[in-house]
């Protein structure tokens, strides 16, 4: 094979435009001035020719023709810049307080940082006490600083006759024991409630109709909250997939939805024993069960367990047969209490009796979500909870389930963001791309912000998954591209690192990572042919990608939870804009200002960073992060620097307010030059020693050198690289662990 060098020269071509700010934070009546610059393909820039500014919501933030933003009402909006056929966006948040709402480790919602109480949870799906009984997994989880476990809150009886004492014994053995294990081993918990309420039929119906369902639900919530390590509860993941557009959907005849959102059926027209429901874009199919209540015609009021069956459908209507004859058209004018029981189509005991589905008796009520939310809220001792909506749902749906409306209605206490890549493809055959994934995360986040409660925390879903495929190889533990059938490629380490850092930069108060692989390599290898396999991150995986994602999460989680937590959960300030797919954040803590820059591209990007808006006369602390390294430096006082960020990589600066504030400890190292060597370089890395061989840069340490170490980040590993006068590498030392005095 021969290498080929390809030179691409786009000359001085306009690539994009950028404002001076990416994120703007203002209080009502405050102002800030925007400017616009053109960015060219030869890495030069210049002033925009004739920029035009507009605001999506002038009541929140008005922008003048010269780019002056004046804050109005509290809320969120986007200011758009246009010039020479290009656009750029500035995200404006108008608040009375700039503090980032977040969680405590014991289940409170906080609006100011409290040392020892505030927490930035990193919570992988599937990582719970049951999967951590291996000493190796426990040790690696601690090393990776994954501080929050996730498991079910409630054990469903799926029976209405189980005695409460029997349930409580099982609940304590299965769930309460896990809570205690988490507490004993220093972990926090974000619980899930799917077993209690995921499906309207086989989950929720049993919980709602068991005589002790209310008591048991509240016991489960109280136990979690009483442990002191419960952070929150996610009631049902992607709840809208099962429960609809709203927590309580329009169900009465002629009932309208919110402006621009779906409403209920418009009428029922019956002739003899055949009735036609008029419901534009209903989405129902033939064979589905339906039921009604509240009608002035008893023949329409469905008996428990005896739903009607849809016989035929069009886009806007469907038919069903009555057991007796009615003639006439029923509307809100002549039968105003006529109501469809929207969850009658969900079976109970699905497939367990005679191999068939069976209707629930009684049907699950239309206001079941509201009822269950009230049960959780009325538990007294409780943690905050949320109902995350389906990731592909439009912003209005997320507003209904996790936004300000949901908070006001008592449905959710905070926002938990699910989202999906919506570009219809993937960047590479083996993976999605960094730019692809971070773009769609930000698109989902920003599009929903006008509807979110800005004084409540927000969690973000991030990637922790490798290949999903159908197994075709008898003995393979992991995806074999020559044999197996690929469904989704998932992400890699660079994506995992970029998503976690981007989520923090956007203002989220924690991340839920999908997902931890609870199956060992041996268990995966023993799986049957034809089984659909998902590959999560795992520290002892024999697949490179799975382990790489775990370690990338470890680098990020150590930095976020051990060093940056007081700042990412501190007070937000306006942050600079550099170029497309570069995400920035500025936060102020009690002792320093933080500037975070995340490269959301699939290639290196070089940025010129201006320190002047943030620095004092103290030294500047810099953390450089990639999916395969984490390093720290103490920079001299200066006005800025130019730095190259790797794909998915980040740089974070801390600017202390006082010279006496120290974050790093100096460690002096002296090499012994190898025979024939005239130069010694040193490479170093936190946490994982096996990545040292991938590092391509080193620091001159020929005459000894000082490494600036943040002892909070764990072990530091280093290696000397010796070369001769021509630059040829002669040898490398063994990897050593740094010992501090």
C-alpha positions as CSV (number, residue, x, y, z in Angstrom):
1,X,0.0,0.0,0.0
2,X,1.2,3.5,-0.8
3,X,0.4,6.7,1.1
4,X,-1.1,9.5,-0.9
5,X,-1.0,13.2,0.3
6,X,-4.0,15.2,-0.8
7,X,-3.8,19.0,-0.6
8,X,-7.1,20.9,-0.6
9,X,-6.9,24.6,-1.2
10,X,-10.2,26.5,-0.9
11,X,-8.4,29.8,-1.0
12,X,-9.9,32.7,0.8
13,X,-13.5,31.5,0.7
14,X,-16.2,32.5,3.2
15,X,-16.9,29.5,5.4
16,X,-19.3,30.8,8.0
17,X,-20.1,33.8,10.2
18,X,-19.9,34.0,14.0
19,X,-21.0,36.5,16.6
20,X,-18.9,37.6,19.5
21,X,-21.1,35.6,22.0
22,X,-22.6,32.1,21.8
23,X,-24.6,32.2,25.0
24,X,-25.9,35.4,26.6
25,X,-27.2,35.7,30.1
26,X,-29.0,38.9,31.1
27,X,-31.3,40.1,33.8
28,X,-34.4,42.1,32.7
29,X,-33.6,45.5,31.3
30,X,-29.9,44.7,30.9
31,X,-28.2,45.1,27.5
32,X,-25.3,43.6,25.6
33,X,-23.8,44.4,22.2
34,X,-23.3,41.8,19.5
35,X,-20.8,42.0,16.7
36,X,-20.5,39.8,13.6
37,X,-17.3,38.5,11.9
38,X,-16.8,36.4,8.8
39,X,-14.6,33.2,9.0
40,X,-12.7,32.1,5.9
41,X,-11.3,28.8,4.8
42,X,-7.7,30.1,5.1
43,X,-8.2,30.6,8.8
44,X,-8.5,34.4,8.5
45,X,-11.5,36.5,9.6
46,X,-13.0,39.9,9.0
47,X,-15.9,42.0,9.8
48,X,-19.3,41.1,8.3
49,X,-20.4,43.3,5.4
50,X,-24.0,44.1,6.3
51,X,-25.2,41.9,9.2
52,X,-28.9,41.7,9.9
53,X,-30.1,40.8,13.4
54,X,-33.4,39.3,14.5
55,X,-34.9,37.8,17.6
56,X,-37.3,34.8,17.8
57,X,-39.1,36.4,20.8
58,X,-38.7,40.2,21.1
59,X,-40.6,40.1,24.4
60,X,-37.8,38.2,26.0
61,X,-34.9,39.9,24.1
62,X,-35.2,42.7,21.5
63,X,-32.2,43.2,19.2
64,X,-31.6,46.4,17.3
65,X,-30.3,46.8,13.8
66,X,-26.8,47.4,15.2
67,X,-26.9,44.2,17.3
68,X,-27.7,45.7,20.7
69,X,-29.7,43.1,22.7
70,X,-32.1,44.5,25.4
71,X,-33.5,42.0,27.8
72,X,-37.3,42.1,28.5
73,X,-39.3,39.4,30.2
74,X,-37.6,36.4,31.8
75,X,-37.4,33.5,29.4
76,X,-35.3,32.1,26.6
77,X,-34.9,33.1,22.9
78,X,-32.6,32.9,20.0
79,X,-31.1,35.8,18.2
80,X,-30.2,35.1,14.5
81,X,-27.4,36.9,12.6
82,X,-27.5,36.9,8.8
83,X,-24.8,38.1,6.4
84,X,-23.6,37.2,2.9
85,X,-25.9,34.2,2.8
86,X,-24.7,32.7,6.1
87,X,-26.4,32.5,9.5
88,X,-25.3,32.2,13.1
89,X,-27.3,31.9,16.3
90,X,-26.9,33.5,19.7
91,X,-28.8,31.9,22.6
92,X,-30.2,34.4,25.1
93,X,-31.4,33.5,28.6
94,X,-33.1,36.3,30.6
95,X,-33.2,35.4,34.3
96,X,-33.4,37.0,37.6
97,X,-30.7,34.6,38.8
98,X,-27.9,33.1,36.7
99,X,-27.2,30.2,39.1
100,X,-27.5,26.8,37.4
101,X,-30.4,24.8,39.0
102,X,-29.1,21.4,40.1
103,X,-29.6,18.5,42.5
104,X,-28.3,17.7,45.9
105,X,-27.0,14.2,46.7
106,X,-29.9,13.6,49.0
107,X,-32.8,14.6,46.8
108,X,-33.3,18.3,47.0
109,X,-33.5,20.9,44.2
110,X,-30.9,23.6,44.7
111,X,-30.4,27.0,43.1
112,X,-27.0,27.8,44.5
113,X,-23.9,25.7,45.0
114,X,-23.6,24.0,48.4
115,X,-20.2,22.3,49.0
116,X,-20.7,18.7,50.2
117,X,-24.3,18.7,49.1
118,X,-24.5,19.7,45.5
119,X,-23.8,17.0,42.9
120,X,-23.4,16.6,39.2
121,X,-24.7,13.1,38.7
122,X,-23.2,10.8,36.1
123,X,-25.6,7.9,35.9
124,X,-25.2,5.1,33.4
125,X,-28.3,3.1,32.6
126,X,-28.0,-0.5,33.9
127,X,-25.2,0.3,36.4
128,X,-26.6,-0.9,39.7
129,X,-25.8,-3.0,42.7
130,X,-26.7,-6.3,41.0
131,X,-24.1,-5.7,38.3
132,X,-21.4,-4.4,40.6
133,X,-20.7,-7.4,42.8
134,X,-17.5,-8.1,41.0
135,X,-14.6,-6.4,42.8
136,X,-13.2,-5.5,39.4
137,X,-16.3,-3.6,38.3
138,X,-16.7,-1.9,41.6
139,X,-13.1,-0.7,41.6
140,X,-13.3,0.4,38.0
141,X,-16.5,2.3,38.6
142,X,-14.9,4.2,41.4
143,X,-11.8,4.9,39.3
144,X,-14.0,6.2,36.6
145,X,-15.8,8.5,39.1
146,X,-19.3,7.3,37.9
147,X,-21.0,8.5,41.0
148,X,-24.7,7.5,40.5
149,X,-26.4,4.1,40.0
150,X,-29.6,3.5,38.2
151,X,-32.2,0.8,39.0
152,X,-35.9,0.3,39.5
153,X,-37.8,2.0,42.3
154,X,-40.8,-0.3,42.6
155,X,-41.4,-4.0,42.3
156,X,-44.7,-4.7,40.5
157,X,-46.9,-7.5,41.9
158,X,-48.8,-7.9,38.6
159,X,-51.6,-9.1,40.8
160,X,-54.4,-7.5,42.7
161,X,-54.5,-10.1,45.5
162,X,-50.9,-10.0,46.8
163,X,-50.8,-9.2,50.5
164,X,-49.0,-6.0,51.3
165,X,-46.6,-7.7,53.8
166,X,-45.6,-10.2,51.1
167,X,-44.9,-7.4,48.6
168,X,-42.9,-5.4,51.2
169,X,-40.7,-8.4,51.9
170,X,-39.9,-8.8,48.2
171,X,-39.5,-5.1,47.8
172,X,-37.0,-4.9,50.6
173,X,-35.1,-8.0,49.5
174,X,-34.8,-6.8,45.9
175,X,-34.9,-3.0,45.9
176,X,-34.2,-1.7,49.4
177,X,-31.2,-3.9,49.7
178,X,-29.8,-2.3,46.5
179,X,-30.4,1.2,48.0
180,X,-28.5,0.2,51.1
181,X,-25.7,-1.3,49.1
182,X,-25.3,2.0,47.1
183,X,-25.2,4.0,50.3
184,X,-22.7,1.7,52.0
185,X,-20.4,1.9,49.0
186,X,-20.6,5.6,48.4
187,X,-22.9,5.9,45.4
188,X,-26.0,8.0,44.8
189,X,-29.1,6.8,42.9
190,X,-31.3,8.0,40.1
191,X,-34.2,5.5,40.3
192,X,-36.5,4.5,37.5
193,X,-40.2,3.7,37.8
194,X,-40.8,1.7,34.6
195,X,-41.8,-1.5,36.4
196,X,-44.6,0.3,38.2
197,X,-46.0,2.4,35.4
198,X,-44.4,2.0,31.9
199,X,-47.3,0.4,30.0
200,X,-50.9,1.5,30.6
201,X,-51.9,-2.2,30.6
202,X,-49.5,-4.7,32.1
203,X,-47.6,-2.3,34.4
204,X,-49.8,0.7,35.4
205,X,-53.1,-1.2,35.5
206,X,-51.8,-3.5,38.2
207,X,-50.3,-0.7,40.2
208,X,-53.4,1.4,40.1
209,X,-55.9,-1.4,40.9
210,X,-54.0,-3.3,43.5
211,X,-55.6,-2.3,46.9
212,X,-52.1,-1.5,48.2
213,X,-50.7,0.2,45.1
214,X,-50.8,3.7,46.6
215,X,-49.3,2.6,49.9
216,X,-46.6,0.5,48.2
217,X,-45.7,3.3,45.7
218,X,-45.3,5.8,48.6
219,X,-43.2,3.3,50.6
220,X,-40.9,2.8,47.7
221,X,-40.5,6.6,47.3
222,X,-40.0,7.1,51.0
223,X,-37.4,4.4,51.2
224,X,-35.3,6.0,48.4
225,X,-35.6,9.5,49.8
226,X,-34.9,8.3,53.4
227,X,-31.6,6.7,52.4
228,X,-30.0,10.1,51.9
229,X,-28.4,9.0,48.6
230,X,-31.5,9.2,46.3
231,X,-31.1,12.1,43.9
232,X,-34.2,11.8,41.7
233,X,-36.6,9.3,40.0
234,X,-37.3,9.0,36.3
235,X,-40.9,7.7,36.3
236,X,-41.1,6.2,32.8
237,X,-38.4,6.6,30.1
238,X,-39.9,8.1,26.9
239,X,-43.3,8.1,28.5
240,X,-45.0,9.7,25.5
241,X,-44.5,6.4,23.5
242,X,-47.1,4.8,25.8
243,X,-49.1,7.7,27.3
244,X,-49.5,10.1,24.4
245,X,-48.9,13.7,23.6
246,X,-50.1,15.0,27.0
247,X,-49.9,13.6,30.5
248,X,-53.7,13.9,30.5
249,X,-54.9,13.8,26.9
250,X,-58.0,15.5,25.5
251,X,-60.6,12.7,25.6
252,X,-64.0,14.2,25.5
253,X,-65.9,14.6,22.2
254,X,-64.9,17.9,20.6
255,X,-62.3,18.7,23.2
256,X,-59.5,20.9,21.8
257,X,-55.8,20.5,22.5
258,X,-53.4,23.3,23.2
259,X,-52.8,25.7,20.4
260,X,-51.3,23.9,17.4
261,X,-51.5,20.5,19.2
262,X,-53.7,17.5,18.9
263,X,-57.3,17.4,20.3
264,X,-59.9,14.7,20.8
265,X,-62.4,13.1,18.4
266,X,-65.0,15.4,16.9
267,X,-68.1,13.2,16.7
268,X,-69.5,9.7,16.6
269,X,-72.1,9.1,13.9
270,X,-74.1,5.9,14.3
271,X,-76.5,4.2,11.8
272,X,-78.1,1.1,13.1
273,X,-75.3,-1.0,14.7
274,X,-72.4,0.7,12.9
275,X,-70.7,3.9,14.3
276,X,-68.1,6.1,12.6
277,X,-65.7,8.2,14.7
278,X,-64.6,11.4,13.1
279,X,-61.1,12.2,14.4
280,X,-58.6,13.8,12.0
281,X,-55.2,12.0,11.8
282,X,-56.2,9.6,14.6
283,X,-53.5,7.0,13.9
284,X,-55.7,4.1,15.0
285,X,-55.7,0.8,13.1
286,X,-58.2,-1.9,12.4
287,X,-58.5,-4.5,15.1
288,X,-57.7,-2.1,17.9
289,X,-59.9,-2.0,21.0
290,X,-61.7,1.2,21.9
291,X,-64.1,2.1,24.7
292,X,-66.3,5.0,25.7
293,X,-67.9,6.3,28.9
294,X,-70.2,9.2,29.9
295,X,-72.6,9.0,27.0
296,X,-76.3,9.7,27.2
297,X,-76.6,6.5,25.2
298,X,-75.9,3.5,27.5
299,X,-75.2,1.4,24.4
300,X,-72.0,3.4,23.9
301,X,-70.8,3.1,27.5
302,X,-68.4,0.2,27.3
303,X,-68.7,-2.6,29.8
304,X,-65.5,-3.5,31.8
305,X,-63.3,-5.8,29.8
306,X,-65.6,-5.7,26.7
307,X,-64.1,-3.1,24.4
308,X,-65.4,-2.4,20.9
309,X,-63.2,-3.4,18.0
310,X,-62.3,-1.1,15.1
311,X,-63.4,-2.6,11.8
312,X,-62.1,-0.2,9.2
313,X,-60.1,3.1,9.1
314,X,-59.4,6.1,6.9
315,X,-57.0,8.9,7.7
316,X,-59.7,10.8,9.6
317,X,-62.3,8.2,10.6
318,X,-62.7,4.7,11.9
319,X,-65.7,2.4,12.3
320,X,-66.8,0.0,15.0
321,X,-69.8,-2.2,15.7
322,X,-72.2,-1.7,18.5
323,X,-74.0,-4.6,20.3
324,X,-77.3,-2.8,19.6
325,X,-78.7,0.0,17.4
326,X,-78.2,3.8,17.7
327,X,-79.0,6.3,15.0
328,X,-77.7,9.9,15.1
329,X,-74.5,12.0,15.3
330,X,-73.1,12.6,18.8
331,X,-71.1,15.8,19.4
332,X,-70.1,18.1,22.2
333,X,-73.5,19.9,21.7
334,X,-75.7,16.9,22.3
335,X,-73.5,14.5,24.3
336,X,-71.0,16.7,26.0
337,X,-69.8,14.1,28.5
338,X,-69.1,11.4,25.9
339,X,-65.5,10.4,26.4
340,X,-63.1,7.9,24.9
341,X,-61.2,5.7,27.3
342,X,-57.8,6.2,25.5
343,X,-55.9,3.3,27.1
344,X,-58.6,0.6,26.5
345,X,-56.4,-0.7,23.7
346,X,-53.6,-1.8,26.1
347,X,-53.9,-5.5,27.2
348,X,-53.4,-7.0,30.6
349,X,-52.0,-10.5,31.0
350,X,-50.7,-10.1,27.5
351,X,-50.3,-13.5,25.9
352,X,-50.5,-15.4,29.2
353,X,-53.9,-17.0,28.9
354,X,-54.6,-19.1,25.8
355,X,-51.8,-17.3,24.1
356,X,-54.0,-14.3,23.6
357,X,-54.1,-10.7,24.8
358,X,-56.9,-9.8,27.1
359,X,-58.5,-6.4,27.9
360,X,-57.8,-4.9,31.3
361,X,-60.6,-4.9,33.9
362,X,-61.1,-2.0,34.6
363,X,-59.6,0.0,31.7
364,X,-56.8,2.3,32.7
365,X,-58.2,5.8,33.4
366,X,-57.4,8.7,31.2
367,X,-55.9,10.7,34.1
368,X,-53.7,7.8,35.3
369,X,-50.5,9.7,34.9
370,X,-51.8,12.6,37.0
371,X,-53.0,10.1,39.6
372,X,-49.7,8.4,39.9
373,X,-47.8,11.7,40.0
374,X,-50.0,12.7,42.9
375,X,-49.2,9.5,44.7
376,X,-45.5,10.2,44.3
377,X,-45.8,13.8,45.3
378,X,-47.9,13.0,48.3
379,X,-45.4,10.6,49.7
380,X,-44.1,13.3,52.1
381,X,-40.5,12.2,52.1
382,X,-39.6,12.0,48.5
383,X,-37.1,12.9,45.8
384,X,-37.9,15.0,42.7
385,X,-39.2,13.1,39.7
386,X,-39.7,13.6,36.0
387,X,-41.4,11.9,33.0
388,X,-38.9,12.0,30.1
389,X,-40.6,12.3,26.7
390,X,-39.8,10.3,23.5
391,X,-36.6,11.8,22.1
392,X,-38.0,12.4,18.6
393,X,-41.1,14.2,19.9
394,X,-41.5,17.9,19.0
395,X,-40.6,20.5,21.6
396,X,-44.3,21.0,22.5
397,X,-44.5,17.4,23.7
398,X,-41.5,17.9,25.9
399,X,-43.1,21.1,27.2
400,X,-46.2,19.1,28.3
401,X,-44.2,16.4,30.1
402,X,-41.0,18.1,31.5
403,X,-41.4,21.8,30.9
404,X,-42.9,24.7,32.8
405,X,-46.4,23.5,32.1
406,X,-45.6,20.1,33.6
407,X,-44.0,21.7,36.7
408,X,-47.1,23.9,37.2
409,X,-49.4,20.8,36.9
410,X,-47.4,18.7,39.3
411,X,-46.3,16.2,36.6
412,X,-42.5,16.7,36.7
413,X,-40.2,18.5,39.1
414,X,-37.3,18.9,36.6
415,X,-36.5,18.2,32.9
416,X,-34.9,15.1,31.6
417,X,-33.9,15.3,28.0
418,X,-34.1,12.4,25.6
419,X,-33.1,13.1,22.0
420,X,-32.2,11.4,18.8
421,X,-30.0,12.0,15.7
422,X,-32.5,13.1,13.1
423,X,-30.3,13.4,10.0
424,X,-31.5,10.0,8.7
425,X,-28.0,8.4,8.5
426,X,-24.7,8.1,10.2
427,X,-21.4,9.7,9.6
428,X,-19.3,6.5,9.3
429,X,-20.1,2.9,8.7
430,X,-18.7,2.0,12.1
431,X,-19.9,5.0,14.1
432,X,-21.9,8.1,14.3
433,X,-19.9,11.3,14.2
434,X,-18.9,13.8,16.9
435,X,-20.4,16.7,14.9
436,X,-23.5,14.8,14.1
437,X,-24.3,13.8,17.6
438,X,-23.4,17.0,19.4
439,X,-25.3,19.0,16.8
440,X,-28.5,17.1,17.4
441,X,-28.1,17.2,21.2
442,X,-27.8,21.0,21.0
443,X,-30.7,21.3,18.6
444,X,-32.9,19.3,21.0
445,X,-31.8,21.3,24.0
446,X,-32.1,24.8,22.6
447,X,-35.4,24.1,20.8
448,X,-37.0,23.1,24.1
449,X,-35.6,25.9,26.2
450,X,-38.4,28.4,25.6
451,X,-40.7,25.9,27.3
452,X,-38.5,24.7,30.1
453,X,-38.7,25.9,33.8
454,X,-35.5,27.9,34.0
455,X,-35.4,27.6,37.8
456,X,-35.4,23.7,37.6
457,X,-32.5,21.3,36.9
458,X,-32.1,19.7,33.5
459,X,-30.6,16.3,32.8
460,X,-29.2,15.2,29.4
461,X,-29.1,11.8,27.8
462,X,-25.6,11.0,26.5
463,X,-24.2,8.0,24.5
464,X,-22.4,5.1,26.1
465,X,-23.2,2.4,23.5
466,X,-21.3,0.7,20.8
467,X,-22.7,-1.7,18.2
468,X,-26.2,-3.0,18.1
469,X,-26.6,-6.0,15.9
470,X,-28.1,-9.5,15.3
471,X,-25.7,-12.2,16.3
472,X,-24.6,-14.6,13.5
473,X,-21.4,-15.9,14.9
474,X,-21.6,-18.8,17.3
475,X,-18.8,-17.9,19.7
476,X,-18.2,-14.2,19.3
477,X,-18.7,-12.0,22.3
478,X,-18.8,-8.8,20.3
479,X,-19.8,-7.5,16.9
480,X,-18.1,-9.2,13.9
481,X,-18.5,-7.1,10.8
482,X,-17.9,-10.0,8.5
483,X,-20.6,-12.2,10.0
484,X,-23.1,-10.3,12.2
485,X,-25.9,-8.1,10.9
486,X,-25.4,-4.5,12.0
487,X,-28.4,-2.4,13.1
488,X,-26.8,0.7,14.7
489,X,-23.1,1.5,15.1
490,X,-23.5,3.6,18.3
491,X,-20.7,5.9,19.3
492,X,-17.1,5.8,20.2
493,X,-14.9,7.3,22.9
494,X,-14.5,10.7,21.2
495,X,-18.3,11.0,20.9
496,X,-18.9,9.9,24.5
497,X,-16.4,12.5,25.8
498,X,-17.8,15.3,23.6
499,X,-21.4,14.6,24.5
500,X,-20.7,14.7,28.3
501,X,-18.8,17.9,28.1
502,X,-21.3,19.5,25.8
503,X,-24.1,18.6,28.1
504,X,-22.3,20.3,31.0
505,X,-21.5,23.4,28.9
506,X,-25.1,23.8,27.8
507,X,-26.2,24.1,31.5
508,X,-27.4,20.6,32.3
509,X,-27.0,19.6,35.9
510,X,-26.1,15.9,35.2
511,X,-26.1,13.2,32.6
512,X,-27.7,9.8,32.1
513,X,-25.5,7.6,29.9
514,X,-27.0,4.8,27.7
515,X,-25.7,2.4,28.6
516,X,-23.6,0.1,30.9
517,X,-23.3,-3.5,29.5
518,X,-24.3,-5.8,32.4
519,X,-23.3,-8.9,30.4
520,X,-19.7,-10.2,30.8
521,X,-17.8,-11.1,27.6
522,X,-18.4,-14.7,28.5
523,X,-22.2,-14.2,28.8
524,X,-22.2,-12.4,25.5
525,X,-20.3,-15.2,23.8
526,X,-22.8,-17.8,25.1
527,X,-25.8,-15.9,23.6
528,X,-27.9,-17.7,21.1
529,X,-27.5,-17.2,17.3
530,X,-30.1,-14.8,16.0
531,X,-30.3,-12.8,19.2
532,X,-30.4,-9.0,19.0
533,X,-27.4,-7.7,20.9
534,X,-26.7,-4.2,22.3
535,X,-23.2,-3.4,23.3
536,X,-22.8,-1.0,26.2
537,X,-19.6,0.4,27.8
538,X,-17.8,-1.9,30.1
539,X,-14.3,-1.7,31.7
540,X,-13.4,-5.4,31.1
541,X,-14.8,-5.6,27.6
542,X,-12.7,-7.4,25.1
543,X,-14.1,-5.1,22.4
544,X,-12.0,-2.0,22.0
545,X,-14.9,0.4,21.5
546,X,-16.8,-0.7,24.5
547,X,-13.8,-0.2,26.8
548,X,-12.8,3.0,25.1
549,X,-16.2,4.6,25.8
550,X,-15.9,3.5,29.5
551,X,-12.5,5.1,29.8
552,X,-13.6,8.3,28.0
553,X,-16.5,8.6,30.4
554,X,-14.0,8.1,33.2
555,X,-11.8,11.0,32.1
556,X,-14.8,13.3,31.8
557,X,-16.5,12.2,35.0
558,X,-13.4,12.6,37.0
559,X,-12.9,16.1,35.7
560,X,-16.6,17.2,36.0
561,X,-17.3,15.6,39.4
562,X,-14.0,16.1,41.3
563,X,-12.8,19.5,39.9
564,X,-15.3,21.4,37.8
565,X,-18.5,20.7,39.7
566,X,-18.5,23.9,41.7
567,X,-18.2,25.8,38.5
568,X,-20.5,23.9,36.1
569,X,-23.1,24.2,38.8
570,X,-22.2,27.8,39.7
571,X,-23.3,31.1,38.1
572,X,-23.6,31.3,34.3
573,X,-22.0,34.2,32.4
574,X,-22.1,35.1,28.7
575,X,-19.7,32.9,26.7
576,X,-17.7,33.6,23.6
577,X,-18.4,32.2,20.1
578,X,-15.6,30.8,18.1
579,X,-16.8,28.8,15.1
580,X,-19.6,26.3,14.2
581,X,-19.6,23.1,16.3
582,X,-17.5,24.7,19.1
583,X,-19.5,24.9,22.3
584,X,-18.5,27.2,25.1
585,X,-19.5,28.0,28.7
586,X,-18.4,30.5,31.3
587,X,-19.3,29.9,34.9
588,X,-18.4,31.7,38.1
589,X,-17.6,29.8,41.3
590,X,-16.7,31.1,44.7
591,X,-13.0,31.1,44.0
592,X,-12.5,31.2,40.2
593,X,-14.1,31.7,36.8
594,X,-14.3,28.8,34.5
595,X,-14.1,28.9,30.7
596,X,-14.9,25.6,28.9
597,X,-14.4,25.0,25.2
598,X,-15.6,21.8,23.6
599,X,-14.7,20.7,20.1
600,X,-17.8,19.1,18.6
601,X,-16.0,18.3,15.3
602,X,-14.6,15.1,13.8
603,X,-11.2,16.7,13.3
604,X,-8.8,19.0,15.1
605,X,-9.8,22.6,15.5
606,X,-7.6,25.5,16.5
607,X,-9.0,28.4,18.4
608,X,-7.5,31.6,19.7
609,X,-8.6,32.1,23.3
610,X,-8.7,35.6,24.9
611,X,-8.1,35.4,28.6
612,X,-8.6,39.1,29.3
613,X,-12.4,39.0,30.2
614,X,-11.8,36.4,32.9
615,X,-8.3,36.6,34.4
616,X,-6.9,38.3,37.4
617,X,-3.2,38.5,38.3
618,X,-3.2,34.9,39.4
619,X,-1.8,31.9,37.5
620,X,-4.2,30.2,35.0
621,X,-5.0,26.5,35.4
622,X,-5.7,24.6,32.3
623,X,-7.1,21.1,31.8
624,X,-6.9,19.4,28.5
625,X,-9.2,16.5,27.8
626,X,-9.6,13.9,25.1
627,X,-11.2,10.4,25.0
628,X,-7.7,9.0,25.7
629,X,-6.0,11.6,28.0
630,X,-6.5,14.1,30.7
631,X,-3.8,16.5,31.6
632,X,-3.3,19.7,33.7
633,X,-1.0,22.7,33.4
634,X,-0.3,25.9,35.2
635,X,0.0,28.7,32.7
636,X,1.8,32.0,33.3
637,X,-0.3,35.2,33.4
638,X,-1.0,36.2,29.8
639,X,-3.7,37.7,27.6
640,X,-4.5,34.5,25.8
641,X,-3.3,31.5,23.8
642,X,-3.9,29.6,20.6
643,X,-4.7,26.0,21.2
644,X,-5.6,23.0,19.0
645,X,-8.3,20.7,20.3
646,X,-8.6,17.1,19.1
647,X,-11.8,15.7,17.7
648,X,-14.3,15.6,20.6
649,X,-11.7,17.1,22.9
650,X,-12.1,20.0,25.3
651,X,-10.0,22.6,27.2
652,X,-11.1,24.1,30.5
653,X,-9.5,27.1,32.1
654,X,-9.8,28.2,35.7
655,X,-9.0,31.8,36.5
656,X,-8.6,32.1,40.3
657,X,-9.7,35.3,41.9
658,X,-6.7,35.3,44.3
659,X,-3.1,34.3,43.9
660,X,-3.3,32.3,47.1
661,X,-5.9,29.9,45.5
662,X,-4.0,26.7,44.5
663,X,-5.5,23.9,42.5
664,X,-2.3,22.1,41.4
665,X,0.7,20.6,43.1
666,X,4.2,20.7,41.5
667,X,6.0,17.4,41.1
668,X,9.7,17.5,39.9
669,X,10.9,14.6,37.8
670,X,14.5,13.9,36.7
671,X,15.2,11.3,34.0
672,X,18.4,9.3,33.6
673,X,19.3,9.6,29.9
674,X,19.6,6.3,28.0
675,X,22.9,5.6,26.2
676,X,23.2,7.6,23.1
677,X,20.3,9.9,24.0
678,X,20.6,13.7,24.1
679,X,16.9,14.4,24.7
680,X,14.3,13.2,27.2
681,X,10.6,14.0,26.8
682,X,7.9,13.1,29.2
683,X,4.3,12.1,28.5
684,X,1.9,11.9,31.4
685,X,-1.8,11.1,31.9
686,X,-4.3,10.8,34.7
687,X,-6.3,7.7,35.6
688,X,-5.5,5.2,32.8
689,X,-1.9,4.2,32.0
690,X,-2.6,2.2,28.9
691,X,-3.2,5.4,26.9
692,X,0.3,6.7,27.3
693,X,1.4,4.9,24.1
694,X,-1.2,6.9,22.1
695,X,0.1,10.3,23.2
696,X,2.1,12.0,20.4
697,X,3.2,15.1,22.3
698,X,5.7,15.3,25.2
699,X,7.3,17.9,27.4
700,X,11.1,18.5,27.3
701,X,12.5,16.9,30.5
702,X,16.1,16.5,29.5
703,X,17.4,18.5,32.5
704,X,14.4,17.6,34.7
705,X,10.9,19.1,34.6
706,X,8.0,19.9,36.7
707,X,4.5,18.4,36.2
708,X,1.6,20.3,37.7
709,X,-0.8,17.7,39.3
710,X,-4.3,18.0,40.5
711,X,-4.4,15.4,43.3
712,X,-8.2,15.2,43.2
713,X,-8.1,13.5,39.8
714,X,-6.4,10.3,41.0
715,X,-3.3,8.5,39.9
716,X,-0.9,10.1,37.5
717,X,1.2,7.9,35.1
718,X,4.2,9.0,33.2
719,X,6.8,7.7,30.8
720,X,10.2,9.1,29.5
721,X,10.9,9.0,25.8
722,X,14.6,9.2,24.8
723,X,15.9,10.4,21.5
724,X,19.2,11.2,19.9
725,X,20.4,14.5,18.4
726,X,18.6,13.7,15.1
727,X,15.3,13.2,16.9
728,X,15.2,9.5,16.4
729,X,13.5,7.7,19.4
730,X,16.0,5.4,21.1
731,X,13.8,4.0,23.8
732,X,11.0,4.5,26.2
733,X,11.0,3.8,29.9
734,X,8.4,1.6,31.6
735,X,5.2,3.4,32.6
736,X,5.6,4.7,36.2
737,X,3.0,6.0,38.7
738,X,3.8,9.4,40.1
739,X,4.5,9.5,43.8
740,X,3.9,12.8,45.5
741,X,5.5,13.9,48.7
